[in-house]
Amino acid sequence: MGSPVGAGHIRNLNATVINATNGVSETTLIVATNTSGVLTFIQVFDAVAADVTLGTTRPVLSAPVANNTMETLYFGPIGWYIGTRLSAAATTTVEGSTGAADGVYLQVFVN
């Protein structure tokens, strides 16, 4: 399995889209933890964060994370090919632009 990107831990993910990788990568695992107390959605993009407009740019993956739970998205030993850059945000709806409350954490593992 891969190793965590950078520090491996993104704290308080919200409507500010962040770059989770530095460029082309093979993502093997994404772990999202939601301690915010409300349902949130992790939106994942194959794009540089600056090129994403939440609510307009369609994510390549949007995963719900129930309150006070952790979701693990495993893409197998070869991984999921990201051709530009993996960027992510946490919102209150599946393709929305309203940011999640504090308490959403993301870890991304790449080969």
C-alpha positions, 0 to 999 in steps of 0.5 A, spaced: 500 500 500 502 507 498 504 512 503 501 518 506 501 524 502 505 530 505 503 530 512 498 525 511 493 529 514 488 535 512 485 538 518 478 541 517 476 540 510 471 545 508 469 549 502 476 551 500 478 546 495 485 544 497 490 540 493 491 533 496 497 531 491 503 535 488 501 532 481 500 526 477 499 520 482 496 513 483 491 514 489 490 507 493 486 509 499 482 515 502 480 516 509 475 521 511 473 522 518 467 526 520 467 529 527 462 535 525 456 532 528 452 533 521 452 529 514 458 531 510 460 530 503 467 529 500 468 532 493 474 529 490 477 532 483 482 531 478 484 538 477 488 543 481 484 546 486 485 553 483 481 551 477 475 548 481 469 552 482 464 548 487 457 547 485 459 548 478 465 543 477 463 536 477 467 532 482 470 525 479 468 522 486 463 525 491 462 520 498 458 521 504 461 521 511 455 520 516 456 524 523 461 522 527 464 516 523 470 514 518 469 512 511 475 508 507 475 508 500 480 503 497 482 503 490 486 497 490 493 495 490 494 499 483 490 505 485 486 510 482 490 514 476 490 521 478 492 525 471 492 532 474 492 533 481 487 530 486 484 536 490 478 535 495 473 539 499 468 538 504 461 540 503 453 539 506 451 537 499 453 532 494 455 537 489 454 543 493 458 549 495 456 550 502 462 548 506 462 543 512 463 545 519 469 544 522 471 537 524 472 533 517 479 530 516 482 527 510 488 522 509 490 521 502 495 515 500 498 514 494 503 509 490 
